């Protein structure tokens, strides 16, 4: 199934644009809004020369928000990304890497439920957004494309199947998937039917408070910039 990811990604893009043609209030009602977004995430790390020097990862996503009162919303947000990882036995944890060192393919679903304060700026329809809440990265881990389970890693010591299992175990143990988010952004009226905007987000690796990871201090932090399109209700 994972071999169809590029085709699936195209299907998701087509579906998003079809949905954008629908009047939002006819689909969700007057108290609901939704957005589609493209994001760039920096997976901050300091893992040596074999790691990806600048792990900037693109993603596609969407959000659904429900207005509680005039300025307060509850928002569900989803970002989908993919990248390659290897498990570094010397360091004892996975790290994002280039194709030459890959062993595991990771398909990630960054999911958050956040409280959003939306405040008008001036009288032109510009909105300031401030938000935060619990978030998690639910990662599907499988053998990297083009590799056989018996292939050796880049150091010719262990097979890549062992590395993949170690990556999976690391990400799903001790709550390492939990990383609350804080952010801010702005929406601008582009046309009568659409808003365009951006978000800046920081994800906090609070799981490091209770794990015994010997990772560099910067590891686990994530920084994201997103560009949004929101149909106007």
Number of C-alpha atoms within 10 A of each C-alpha: 5 12 8 8 12 10 10 13 13 11 11 14 14 11 11 16 11 10 14 17 10 11 14 20 14 9 11 14 12 13 15 18 21 21 22 24 22 17 20 16 18 16 20 19 21 15 20 10 8 15 20 20 15 13 17 16 14 18 18 18 22 18 19 17 20 19 17 13 9 10 12 18 21 19 21 17 21 20 21 20 18 17 19 23 26 27 26 16 11 6 13 13 17 21 24 26 23 17 14 10 19 25 33 30 22 22 19 18 19 20 21 22 21 22 20 23 19 21 16 14 13 8 7 9 13 18 20 17 20 19 21 21 17 16 22 21 20 18 19 16 20 18 21 21 14 6 14 13 14 11 14 17 19 15 8 9 9 14 17 26 21 17 24 25 16 19 24 18 12 17 19 15 10 14 16 19 19 22 24 20 21 17 19 18 19 21 23 18 16 13 10 9 14 16 20 19 21 18 20 16 18 19 22 18 20 16 17 18 8 10 12 9 12 11 15 11 11 13 16 18 16 19 17 18 18 21 19 21 20 23 21 17 17
